[in-house]
Amino acid sequence: MAKVTIHYGKMSDTERQRVLRELAQPVPVEETIQALIRNLKRYEHKFGLSTVEFYAKFLAGEMGDSFDVIE
């Protein structure tokens, strides 16, 4: 199981409790995967590259460092 460390900063007790309640909720994996696929397709269209091509160029330093690329 993954370990998560939360740095609350200047949160009130009520805000901390809300965050912990939200973190305790199950993650809808199917919806999360579908959202990831939609995002990948959007970027594939935007950059005119498949995800595999983009990633290879990114690792090779050929994609620049604009916000869209880093995102």
C-alpha positions in Angstrom: 0.0 0.0 0.0 1.2 3.5 -0.8 2.2 5.9 1.9 0.9 9.4 1.8 2.3 12.3 3.8 0.0 15.4 4.1 1.4 18.8 5.1 -1.6 20.8 6.3 0.1 24.1 6.6 -2.3 26.7 8.0 -5.5 24.7 7.9 -8.2 24.9 10.5 -9.3 21.7 12.3 -12.5 21.7 10.3 -10.5 21.9 7.0 -8.2 19.1 8.1 -11.2 16.9 8.9 -12.8 17.6 5.5 -9.5 16.7 3.7 -9.2 13.4 5.7 -12.9 12.5 4.9 -12.3 13.2 1.2 -9.1 11.1 1.2 -11.0 8.2 2.8 -13.4 7.9 -0.1 -12.8 5.2 -2.7 -11.4 6.3 -6.0 -13.7 5.4 -9.0 -10.9 3.7 -11.0 -13.0 3.2 -14.1 -13.8 7.0 -14.2 -10.2 7.9 -13.5 -8.9 5.7 -16.3 -11.5 7.2 -18.7 -10.5 10.7 -17.7 -6.9 9.9 -18.3 -7.6 8.5 -21.8 -9.6 11.7 -22.7 -6.7 13.8 -21.6 -4.2 11.8 -23.5 -6.3 12.0 -26.7 -6.6 15.8 -26.3 -2.8 16.1 -26.0 -2.2 13.7 -28.9 -4.5 15.9 -31.1 -2.9 19.1 -29.8 0.7 18.0 -30.5 0.0 15.8 -33.5 1.8 12.9 -31.9 0.8 9.6 -30.3 1.4 9.4 -26.6 4.3 7.0 -27.2 5.9 9.3 -29.8 5.4 12.3 -27.5 6.9 10.5 -24.5 10.0 9.4 -26.4 10.6 12.9 -27.7 10.0 14.3 -24.2 12.5 12.0 -22.7 15.0 12.9 -25.4 14.5 16.6 -24.5 13.0 17.4 -27.9 9.7 18.8 -26.8 10.8 22.0 -25.0 9.7 23.1 -21.6 6.5 25.0 -22.2 3.7 24.7 -19.6 1.6 22.4 -22.0 4.6 20.1 -22.5 5.4 19.8 -18.8 1.7 19.3 -17.9 
